[in-house]
Amino acid sequence: MDCLRNVIGQRQAEKALQLGTLFSCDDALQVGLVDEVVSESQTLDAAQRQLASWNKVPCRFYTVSRKLPLCLC
């Protein structure tokens, strides 16, 4: 609930959970639940692009920004 609430707001998160809302790809993109919508054939390429961009960030910044107890780099 916390993650959903942080993205779409308290009331919208409550309604979505209570009503069992299933977001379409376009709706999920519009409200910020996903960063990108790609076709099934583009899924692996898109995931690899995203991982490559995350790998450029030093691990210590993830630990600080996300308050992770452990760094797995």
C-alpha positions in Angstrom: 0.0 0.0 0.0 2.8 2.5 0.9 4.4 2.3 -2.6 1.1 2.6 -4.4 0.1 5.5 -2.1 3.4 7.3 -2.8 2.8 7.0 -6.6 -0.9 7.6 -7.0 -2.0 9.2 -3.7 -3.8 8.0 -0.6 -7.4 8.0 -1.9 -6.7 6.6 -5.3 -4.6 3.8 -3.7 -7.4 2.9 -1.3 -10.0 2.9 -4.1 -7.7 0.8 -6.4 -7.1 -1.8 -3.7 -10.7 -1.9 -2.4 -12.1 -2.3 -6.0 -9.4 -4.6 -7.2 -8.5 -2.2 -10.0 -6.4 -3.6 -12.8 -4.6 -0.9 -14.6 -4.1 -1.1 -18.4 -0.6 -0.5 -19.7 -1.5 3.1 -20.7 -3.2 3.9 -17.4 -0.3 2.5 -15.4 2.1 4.7 -17.5 -0.1 7.7 -17.0 -0.3 7.5 -13.2 3.3 6.6 -12.9 3.1 2.9 -11.9 5.5 2.0 -14.7 8.2 4.0 -16.4 7.9 2.6 -19.9 5.5 0.4 -22.0 7.1 -1.8 -24.6 5.9 -4.6 -26.8 6.6 -8.2 -25.7 9.3 -8.5 -28.3 11.1 -5.4 -26.9 10.9 -6.4 -23.3 14.4 -7.9 -23.0 16.1 -4.9 -24.7 14.2 -2.4 -22.6 15.1 -4.3 -19.4 18.8 -4.3 -20.4 18.7 -0.6 -21.2 17.2 0.1 -17.8 19.7 -2.1 -15.9 22.6 -0.5 -17.8 21.5 2.9 -16.6 21.1 1.7 -13.0 24.5 0.1 -13.1 26.1 3.5 -13.7 25.0 4.6 -10.2 27.5 3.8 -7.5 26.1 1.2 -5.0 26.7 3.5 -2.0 24.1 5.9 -3.4 21.5 3.2 -3.4 22.3 2.4 0.2 21.9 6.0 1.3 18.9 6.9 -0.9 16.9 3.8 -0.2 18.2 3.2 3.3 19.0 -0.4 2.4 20.6 -2.4 5.2 22.9 -4.3 2.8 24.6 -3.5 -0.5 24.9 -6.4 -2.8 27.3 -4.9 -5.3 
